[in-house]
Amino acid sequence: MTAEKAPMAFGWRVYGLGVMALGMACLAFGDFDPGQPVPGSFPARTALAYAAGAFIVAAAAAVEWRRTAAWGAAALTVYYALFAVILMNGRLLLTDYAVFVTYENIAMQLSITAGGLIVYATTARIDAALAARLTRLGRLAFGVCALVFGGAHFAYMHHTAALVPKWLPPTQEFWGYATGFGFVAAGVAILTGVQARLAAILATAMLASFGLLVNGRILLADRSSHWNWTESAVNLAVVGAAWVVADSLPRPRR
């Protein structure tokens, strides 16, 4: 670790905490994250779900300590890139390529992958040039995910608006469109590098507000739902990934 990498610490720990919560939800319910679709008829599916949950918890816990952060981040990056994005969700592109939620699910898993890649690049003892390339790749991947998140808000506006608390002025639809545009703007900024750090910070704050105003409220209403627990955990993991992206971007010079 070098001094200039120290500011990453809190962001990557939020990331690790979110992914750890996701693995614990898998262990508690003996099932995969719904965003990681595994056919019900898959051999030894429940045993694999427990194994995946234990692996995710162990790798995410490793992220919380500086000495093992690189190893934990590398393990999560490989798991999410190879299994969650390519094998679990990638196969759905063959049958559900015309359904936008397919891309949203992939973006959720890819954003967690991007966070892990940046944490690895920032904490591992690797060549500085390679670390910079991996970090940039992680940022670009997250930028694309932000565009997809925004598109999902527009594609499913009826559902998006319904999740907004009714007491929040001016209207539920206003916030549905506003957050959709916010994601698109953040994605464009991160991809182009124009006000990228500010965009990543605002995206982090927006995602955190979802956890408080949407996911938290739904979870309290039904704490027996596997879906509600995993959605809250995924949101926290994506908050951490966005935070990691923000921390990896240089502060503007005065």
VOBA-1610 file (N, C-alpha, C; in pm, whole numbers, padded with zeros to 5 digits, always signed):
BEGIN
Met+00084-00119+00000Met+00000+00000+00000Met+00088+00125+00000Thr+00054+00220-00083Thr+00123+00347-00083Thr+00032+00451-00023Ala+00088+00565+00012Ala+00008+00667+00077Ala-00106+00715-00012Glu-00081+00723-00145Glu-00185+00775-00233Glu-00300+00677-00251Lys-00283+00553-00210Lys-00392+00457-00221Lys-00479+00456-00095Ala-00435+00519+00011Ala-00507+00514+00138Ala-00652+00561+00130Pro-00685+00667+00051Pro-00824+00712+00047Pro-00923+00606-00002Met-00874+00500-00067Met-00961+00394-00115Met-01021+00313+00000Ala-00957+00319+00118Ala-00990+00227+00225Ala-01139+00220+00258Phe-01202+00334+00282Phe-01341+00329+00326Phe-01432+00280+00215Gly-01411+00325+00094Gly-01493+00280-00017Gly-01486+00130-00037Trp-01365+00075-00031Trp-01355-00069-00056Trp-01413-00149+00061Arg-01414-00090+00181Arg-01473-00162+00295Arg-01625-00163+00288Val-01684-00056+00236Val-01829-00058+00212Val-01861-00163+00106Tyr-01778-00169+00004Tyr-01794-00270-00100Tyr-01787-00410-00041Gly-01683-00436+00038Gly-01668-00568+00099Gly-01784-00603+00190Leu-01833-00505+00265Leu-01946-00529+00355Leu-02071-00567+00276Gly-02095-00496+00165Gly-02213-00525+00083Gly-02207-00664+00023Val-02091-00701-00032Val-02078-00834-00092Val-02087-00942+00015Met-02032-00915+00133Met-02041-01010+00243Met-02188-01032+00283Ala-02265-00923+00288Ala-02407-00935+00321Ala-02480-01018+00217Leu-02440-01004+00092Leu-02501-01083-00015Leu-02473-01231+00003Gly-02348-01265+00036Gly-02313-01404+00061Gly-02385-01461+00182Met-02402-01380+00286Met-02472-01426+00407Met-02620-01451+00378Ala-02679-01369+00290Ala-02819-01393+00252Ala-02832-01525+00178Cys-02735-01557+00093Cys-02736-01686+00022Cys-02727-01802+00121Leu-02642-01787+00223Leu-02628-01892+00323Leu-02754-01905+00409Ala-02813-01792+00443Ala-02932-01795+00530Ala-03051-01862+00463Phe-03064-01843+00331Phe-03179-01898+00259Phe-03144-02021+00176Gly-03016-02058+00172Gly-02976-02175+00095Gly-03007-02161-00052Asp-02989-02040-00105Asp-03021-02017-00245Asp-02929-01909-00301Phe-02918-01908-00434Phe-02836-01808-00501Phe-02905-01672-00498Asp-02825-01568-00516Asp-02879-01436-00541Asp-02970-01445-00664Pro-03094-01393-00658Pro-03184-01400-00774Pro-03122-01340-00901Gly-03025-01252-00884Gly-02957-01195-00999Gly-02854-01288-01059Gln-02836-01405-00998Gln-02746-01508-01050Gln-02831-01632-01080Pro-02903-01630-01191Pro-03000-01736-01220Pro-02935-01871-01247Val-02968-01967-01162Val-02925-02106-01179Val-03052-02190-01188Pro-03067-02269-01294Pro-03190-02349-01311Pro-03221-02433-01188Gly-03349-02444-01156Gly-03390-02523-01040Gly-03353-02670-01053Ser-03339-02718-01176Ser-03306-02859-01199Ser-03156-02885-01202Phe-03075-02781-01180Phe-02930-02798-01187Phe-02885-02894-01077Pro-02798-02992-01109Pro-02754-03091-01010Pro-02690-03027-00887Ala-02730-03076-00770Ala-02675-03029-00642Ala-02685-02877-00628Arg-02795-02823-00675Arg-02811-02677-00676Arg-02801-02616-00537Thr-02869-02675-00439Thr-02866-02619-00304Thr-02727-02623-00244Ala-02657-02735-00264Ala-02520-02746-00213Ala-02430-02642-00277Leu-02449-02620-00406Leu-02369-02519-00476Leu-02401-02379-00426Ala-02528-02355-00393Ala-02568-02225-00341Ala-02498-02197-00208Tyr-02494-02298-00121Tyr-02424-02282+00006Tyr-02274-02260-00017Ala-02217-02336-00110Ala-02074-02322-00139Ala-02044-02182-00193Ala-02130-02134-00284Ala-02111-02001-00340Ala-02124-01895-00232Gly-02223-01910-00144Gly-02241-01814-00036Gly-02121-01810+00056Ala-02069-01928+00093Ala-01953-01934+00181Ala-01830-01871+00114Phe-01814-01899-00015Phe-01701-01842-00089Phe-01710-01690-00093Ile-01830-01638-00121Ile-01848-01493-00129Ile-01820-01427+00005Val-01870-01487+00114Val-01847-01432+00247Val-01698-01430+00279Ala-01628-01540+00251Ala-01486-01549+00281Ala-01405-01447+00200Ala-01435-01438+00070Ala-01361-01345-00015Ala-01389-01200+00024Ala-01516-01170+00053Ala-01551-01034+00092Ala-01490-00997+00227Ala-01484-01094+00319Ala-01421-01069+00448Ala-01272-01037+00429Ala-01210-01105+00334Ala-01068-01080+00306Ala-01046-00937+00256Val-01145-00883+00184Val-01134-00747+00134Val-01125-00645+00248Glu-01181-00679+00364Glu-01186-00585+00475Glu-01050-00563+00542Trp-00950-00648+00515Trp-00818-00632+00573Trp-00717-00600+00464Arg-00633-00502+00490Arg-00538-00455+00390Arg-00448-00568+00338Arg-00402-00656+00429Arg-00307-00759+00389Arg-00370-00861+00293Thr-00500-00879+00304Thr-00566-00980+00219Thr-00663-00919+00119Ala-00670-00785+00115Ala-00768-00719+00028Ala-00750-00756-00118Ala-00626-00761-00165Ala-00601-00792-00306Ala-00648-00933-00340Trp-00620-01028-00251Trp-00661-01167-00276Trp-00813-01178-00277Gly-00877-01116-00180Gly-01023-01121-00175Gly-01086-01055-00296Ala-01034-00939-00336Ala-01088-00868-00451Ala-01067-00947-00579Ala-00951-01011-00592Ala-00925-01093-00711Ala-01022-01209-00719Ala-01047-01274-00605Ala-01140-01388-00602Ala-01280-01344-00641Leu-01326-01231-00587Leu-01460-01182-00621Leu-01469-01141-00768Thr-01364-01079-00818Thr-01365-01037-00959Thr-01378-01157-01051Val-01301-01262-01023Val-01306-01382-01108Val-01443-01448-01095Tyr-01494-01461-00973Tyr-01624-01526-00953Tyr-01734-01452-01027Tyr-01741-01321-01005Tyr-01850-01245-01067Tyr-01835-01234-01218Ala-01713-01217-01266Ala-01693-01206-01411Ala-01722-01338-01482Leu-01666-01447-01430Leu-01677-01575-01497Leu-01812-01642-01474Phe-01852-01650-01349Phe-01974-01726-01318Phe-02100-01640-01324Ala-02101-01526-01254Ala-02224-01446-01247Ala-02256-01378-01379Val-02155-01315-01442Val-02181-01240-01565Val-02187-01331-01687Ile-02084-01412-01707Ile-02074-01491-01830Ile-02161-01616-01828Leu-02144-01702-01725Leu-02214-01829-01725Leu-02361-01817-01682Met-02388-01747-01572Met-02524-01742-01520Met-02614-01649-01599Asn-02566-01527-01625Asn-02650-01430-01696Asn-02624-01429-01846Gly-02501-01457-01885Gly-02468-01454-02028Gly-02551-01550-02111Arg-02582-01666-02055Arg-02660-01764-02130Arg-02801-01715-02158Leu-02852-01625-02071Leu-02988-01574-02091Leu-02997-01483-02213Leu-02883-01431-02257Leu-02885-01345-02376Leu-02931-01423-02499Leu-02913-01555-02497Leu-02953-01636-02611Leu-03105-01647-02622Thr-03173-01637-02509Thr-03319-01653-02510Thr-03395-01525-02477Asp-03336-01440-02391Asp-03407-01320-02344Asp-03337-01192-02387Tyr-03274-01193-02504Tyr-03198-01076-02548Tyr-03287-00955-02575Ala-03416-00977-02596Ala-03508-00866-02624Ala-03571-00809-02497Val-03537-00865-02381Val-03594-00820-02254Val-03490-00737-02181Phe-03523-00612-02152Phe-03423-00520-02097Phe-03375-00563-01959Val-03459-00628-01882Val-03418-00668-01747Val-03300-00765-01752Thr-03284-00836-01863Thr-03168-00923-01879Thr-03039-00841-01869Tyr-03038-00727-01935Tyr-02920-00641-01934Tyr-02903-00573-01798Glu-03015-00543-01734Glu-03006-00483-01601Glu-02944-00581-01502Asn-02984-00708-01508Asn-02926-00809-01419Asn-02776-00824-01444Ile-02738-00825-01572Ile-02596-00835-01605Ile-02521-00714-01551Ala-02581-00595-01565Ala-02516-00473-01518Ala-02496-00476-01367Met-02593-00529-01293Met-02579-00540-01148Met-02456-00624-01111Gln-02445-00740-01176Gln-02333-00829-01147Gln-02201-00770-01198Leu-02207-00704-01314Leu-02085-00644-01371Leu-02035-00528-01287Ser-02126-00452-01226Ser-02082-00341-01143Ser-02007-00392-01019Ile-02052-00505-00965Ile-01981-00565-00852Ile-01844-00617-00898Thr-01840-00672-01019Thr-01713-00716-01078Thr-01618-00598-01092Ala-01670-00486-01142Ala-01587-00366-01162Ala-01529-00316-01031Gly-01611-00317-00926Gly-01562-00274-00796Gly-01449-00362-00748Gly-01465-00494-00763Gly-01359-00587-00722Gly-01232-00566-00801Leu-01245-00540-00932Leu-01127-00520-01016Leu-01049-00396-00973Ile-01121-00289-00942Ile-01052-00166-00900Ile-00986-00184-00763Val-01054-00251-00672Val-00993-00277-00541Val-00866-00360-00558Tyr-00872-00462-00645Tyr-00753-00543-00670Tyr-00640-00457-00727Ala-00671-00378-00829Ala-00569-00297-00894Ala-00506-00197-00797Thr-00586-00151-00701Thr-00539-00049-00607Thr-00461-00107-00491Thr-00487-00232-00457Thr-00423-00291-00339Thr-00314-00392-00371Ala-00315-00450-00490Ala-00218-00553-00524Ala-00081-00493-00555Arg+00021-00568-00528Arg+00158-00526-00560Arg+00188-00565-00704Ile+00138-00485-00795Ile+00158-00510-00938Ile+00215-00386-01003Asp+00258-00401-01127Asp+00314-00290-01202Asp+00215-00173-01207Ala+00264-00052-01187Ala+00178+00065-01182Ala+00101+00085-01312Ala+00164+00057-01425Ala+00096+00074-01553Ala-00019-00025-01567Leu+00005-00150-01523Leu-00100-00251-01528Leu-00214-00213-01434Ala-00179-00165-01315Ala-00281-00123-01218Ala-00367-00012-01277Ala-00303+00082-01346Ala-00378+00193-01406Ala-00473+00142-01514Arg-00428+00046-01594Arg-00514-00009-01701Arg-00633-00085-01642Leu-00607-00165-01539Leu-00716-00239-01476Leu-00816-00145-01410Thr-00764-00041-01346Thr-00853+00057-01283Thr-00940+00126-01387Arg-00880+00164-01498Arg-00957+00228-01605Arg-01062+00133-01661Leu-01027+00006-01676Leu-01122-00093-01725Leu-01240-00104-01629Gly-01211-00105-01499Gly-01318-00112-01400Gly-01408+00010-01406Arg-01349+00127-01422Arg-01429+00250-01433Arg-01519+00246-01556Leu-01463+00206-01669Leu-01543+00201-01792Leu-01658+00102-01778Ala-01631-00013-01717Ala-01736-00113-01697Ala-01846-00056-01610Phe-01807+00015-01504Phe-01910+00074-01417Phe-01987+00182-01491Gly-01919+00260-01574Gly-01987+00362-01652Gly-02095+00303-01741Val-02064+00193-01807Val-02162+00124-01892Val-02279+00075-01807Cys-02248+00021-01688Cys-02353-00027-01599Cys-02448+00087-01559Ala-02391+00205-01533Ala-02474+00320-01496Ala-02571+00355-01608Leu-02525+00347-01732Leu-02614+00374-01846Leu-02729+00273-01850Val-02697+00147-01823Val-02800+00043-01823Val-02899+00065-01709Phe-02848+00104-01591Phe-02937+00132-01479Phe-03035+00244-01514Gly-02983+00347-01578Gly-03070+00457-01619Gly-03173+00411-01720Gly-03130+00330-01817Gly-03222+00277-01917Gly-03332+00193-01855Ala-03296+00118-01751Ala-03396+00034-01683Ala-03502+00120-01616His-03462+00235-01562His-03560+00324-01501His-03663+00370-01604Phe-03617+00400-01724Phe-03709+00445-01828Phe-03791+00329-01885Ala-03726+00215-01904Ala-03796+00100-01962Ala-03905+00047-01869Tyr-03883+00058-01738Tyr-03978+00007-01641Tyr-04025+00120-01548Met-04060+00233-01607Met-04095+00350-01527Met-04212+00323-01432His-04310+00245-01475His-04424+00216-01388His-04376+00149-01260His-04286+00054-01272His-04233-00016-01155His-04140+00075-01076Thr-04056+00150-01148Thr-03961+00240-01081Thr-04033+00343-00997Ala-04133+00407-01055Ala-04208+00511-00983Ala-04278+00455-00861Ala-04328+00333-00871Ala-04400+00272-00760Ala-04310+00249-00639Leu-04180+00239-00661Leu-04086+00216-00551Leu-04055+00343-00473Val-04082+00458-00534Val-04053+00586-00468Val-04158+00610-00359Pro-04115+00648-00238Pro-04213+00678-00132Pro-04314+00784-00177Lys-04441+00761-00150Lys-04545+00853-00195Lys-04534+00990-00130Trp-04475+00996-00011Trp-04466+01123+00060Trp-04357+01215+00006Leu-04274+01163-00087Leu-04162+01242-00137Leu-04210+01334-00249Pro-04206+01466-00231Pro-04253+01557-00336Pro-04148+01571-00447Pro-04189+01609-00569Pro-04327+01645-00607Pro-04413+01523-00644Thr-04357+01425-00720Thr-04433+01305-00756Thr-04339+01187-00765Gln-04396+01067-00761Gln-04316+00945-00777Gln-04253+00939-00916Glu-04329+00978-01020Glu-04278+00974-01157Glu-04160+01071-01174Phe-04169+01187-01109Phe-04059+01284-01119Phe-03928+01221-01076Trp-03930+01154-00961Trp-03807+01094-00909Trp-03765+00973-00991Gly-03861+00903-01051Gly-03826+00794-01140Gly-03746+00843-01259Tyr-03793+00952-01321Tyr-03722+01009-01436Tyr-03592+01077-01392Ala-03596+01147-01279Ala-03478+01219-01232Ala-03362+01124-01203Thr-03391+01012-01136Thr-03285+00915-01106Thr-03239+00844-01232Gly-03330+00822-01326Gly-03290+00763-01453Gly-03193+00852-01527Phe-03225+00981-01537Phe-03134+01077-01600Phe-03004+01089-01522Gly-03015+01078-01389Gly-02895+01084-01307Gly-02797+00972-01338Phe-02849+00851-01353Phe-02764+00737-01389Phe-02700+00756-01527Val-02780+00801-01624Val-02728+00821-01759Val-02619+00928-01758Ala-02643+01039-01688Ala-02544+01145-01679Ala-02415+01095-01612Ala-02431+01016-01506Ala-02314+00961-01437Ala-02236+00868-01530Gly-02308+00783-01604Gly-02241+00693-01696Gly-02163+00766-01802Val-02223+00869-01861Val-02156+00949-01964Val-02033+01018-01906Ala-02046+01075-01786Ala-01935+01145-01724Ala-01818+01051-01694Ile-01849+00934-01641Ile-01743+00837-01608Ile-01676+00785-01734Leu-01753+00761-01839Leu-01696+00710-01963Leu-01612+00814-02036Thr-01651+00940-02028Thr-01579+01046-02098Thr-01471+01111-02013Gly-01481+01096-01883Gly-01384+01159-01794Gly-01415+01303-01763Val-01530+01353-01806Val-01570+01490-01778Val-01648+01494-01646Gln-01590+01557-01546Gln-01650+01562-01412Gln-01681+01420-01361Ala-01592+01328-01391Ala-01617+01187-01358Ala-01622+01164-01206Arg-01530+01227-01133Arg-01528+01204-00988Arg-01657+01255-00923Leu-01699+01377-00962Leu-01822+01432-00908Leu-01940+01342-00942Ala-01945+01293-01066Ala-02054+01206-01109Ala-02056+01077-01027Ala-01938+01019-01001Ala-01932+00895-00924Ala-01975+00918-00779Ile-01938+01033-00723Ile-01979+01066-00586Ile-02130+01081-00579Leu-02188+01152-00676Leu-02334+01172-00676Leu-02407+01040-00700Ala-02351+00954-00786Ala-02412+00822-00809Ala-02409+00739-00681Thr-02299+00749-00607Thr-02288+00678-00479Thr-02396+00725-00382Ala-02412+00857-00373Ala-02513+00913-00283Ala-02654+00872-00326Met-02678+00871-00457Met-02810+00833-00507Met-02840+00687-00475Leu-02743+00600-00497Leu-02762+00459-00468Leu-02783+00436-00318Ala-02709+00512-00236Ala-02726+00499-00091Ala-02867+00542-00049Ser-02921+00645-00116Ser-03058+00689-00085Ser-03159+00581-00121Phe-03131+00504-00228Phe-03220+00393-00262Phe-03223+00291-00148Gly-03106+00265-00090Gly-03100+00169+00019Gly-03183+00213+00138Leu-03183+00343+00166Leu-03257+00395+00282Leu-03407+00410+00254Leu-03439+00466+00138Leu-03579+00501+00109Leu-03658+00389+00041Val-03589+00301-00028Val-03660+00197-00105Val-03633+00058-00047Asn-03507+00013-00057Asn-03477-00123-00015Asn-03501-00144+00135Gly-03459-00047+00216Gly-03479-00060+00359Gly-03626-00068+00398Arg-03706+00017+00333Arg-03851+00017+00362Arg-03916-00114+00323Ile-03878-00167+00207Ile-03935-00294+00160Ile-03890-00410+00248Leu-03763-00406+00291Leu-03711-00513+00376Leu-03782-00516+00510Leu-03807-00399+00567Leu-03876-00394+00696Leu-04020-00443+00685Ala-04080-00424+00567Ala-04218-00468+00546Ala-04229-00620+00536Asp-04122-00685+00487Asp-04124-00832+00474Asp-03982-00884+00491Arg-03947-00916+00614Arg-03811-00963+00643Arg-03792-01112+00619Ser-03896-01180+00573Ser-03884-01323+00545Ser-03851-01350+00399Ser-03844-01245+00319Ser-03824-01261+00176Ser-03676-01266+00140His-03635-01373+00075His-03498-01385+00026His-03467-01274-00073Trp-03563-01244-00159Trp-03546-01139-00260Trp-03517-01004-00193Asn-03592-00970-00088Asn-03573-00842-00022Asn-03435-00830+00041Trp-03389-00937+00103Trp-03256-00934+00165Trp-03146-00922+00060Thr-03157-00999-00047Thr-03052-00993-00149Thr-03055-00861-00224Glu-03173-00805-00248Glu-03180-00675-00315Glu-03113-00567-00231Ser-03135-00571-00100Ser-03070-00474-00012Ser-02919-00493-00012Ala-02875-00619-00009Ala-02732-00647-00009Ala-02667-00607-00141Val-02734-00637-00253Val-02681-00599-00383Val-02669-00447-00393Asn-02770-00377-00344Asn-02764-00231-00348Asn-02644-00179-00269Leu-02619-00238-00150Leu-02505-00195-00070Leu-02374-00226-00141Ala-02368-00341-00208Ala-02246-00377-00282Ala-02222-00280-00397Val-02329-00241-00466Val-02315-00147-00577Val-02282-00007-00526Val-02336+00030-00408Val-02295+00155-00344Val-02144+00153-00322Gly-02094+00041-00268Gly-01951+00028-00246Gly-01872+00035-00374Ala-01922-00028-00480Ala-01853-00024-00609Ala-01846+00118-00663Ala-01957+00191-00653Ala-01959+00331-00699Ala-01861+00415-00616Trp-01857+00389-00486Trp-01765+00461-00398Trp-01621+00432-00436Val-01593+00306-00467Val-01459+00266-00510Val-01421+00338-00639Val-01515+00348-00732Val-01490+00421-00857Val-01457+00567-00825Ala-01537+00629-00739Ala-01513+00769-00703Ala-01376+00788-00639Asp-01340+00697-00548Asp-01211+00707-00480Asp-01093+00688-00574Ser-01117+00612-00682Ser-01008+00584-00775Ser-00981+00699-00872Leu-01075+00793-00878Leu-01060+00905-00971Leu-00985+01020-00903Pro-00897+01087-00978Pro-00818+01196-00917Pro-00903+01314-00878Arg-00864+01377-00767Arg-00934+01498-00725Arg-00897+01612-00820Pro-00990+01701-00849Pro-00959+01814-00937Pro-00852+01904-00875Arg-00762+01952-00959Arg-00656+02041-00911Arg-00709+02183-00891Arg-00661+02245-00786Arg-00705+02382-00756Arg-00603+02480-00814
//
